[in-house]
């Protein structure tokens, strides 16, 4: 699967998302995937061949590179984007299952005349309520979890987000402490900070969307409880009791002897 196929899959989810979800998908593909494909891969390139150490000891350069860069930035970002995008596929599967169930019901009730309704069903937008609400919120939770986990892993593996110009290595088989130089460290630092900032923006959007869905669900629940028949009958009963008290008070005042 390439990035274009992933975009086509997530594009189907985008139709049923909130406005914040649509913004998140745009940020994901424009500021993260496109930047990764167009710019970052050319900046990093074959990083190990550009990693230079001031020694000719066989194996020292490879060991030092593996010590400071246990995994390539590009591969880690690609893995992060795949993990972050995967939870959205839960929503796509849920919507596909709902469409299939409604399609079966249409065929069962209308038979051969259901072709037009089936075409309309494919274009239908599902509202985020009921079981779909739970699937969507769970996908948002896992999105946040993956984003935070990969940002921590990035910070832990590379000891921060700054790319140093010089690193010192004394791992075996290096004969002593050697100096190793990283190519284009400033440019790599700029792109690293940009990718971390884009990831942080996605986290903010996910938190905002999750908060919006929770608040909307709570408001809807309170509205339903207020409009429930038992509550309506209780309110009517309270109003009637107050009216009876007022009438009783007025009648007692009217019947009282005047001095």
SULZI-V947655 format. One line per field, one symbol per residue. burial: 1 if it has 9 or more other C-alpha atoms within 8 Angstrom, else 0. A space follows every 10 residues. Layout:
burial: ???
//
This chain:
burial: 0000011011 0111011001 1111111111 1111110001 1001000000 1110001001 1011110010 0001010001 1011101111 1101100010 0010011000 0001000100 1000000100 0110111011 1111011101 1001101100 1000001011 1011001111 1100100110 1110110110 0110111111 0010000000 0000000000 1100000000 0000000000 000000000
//
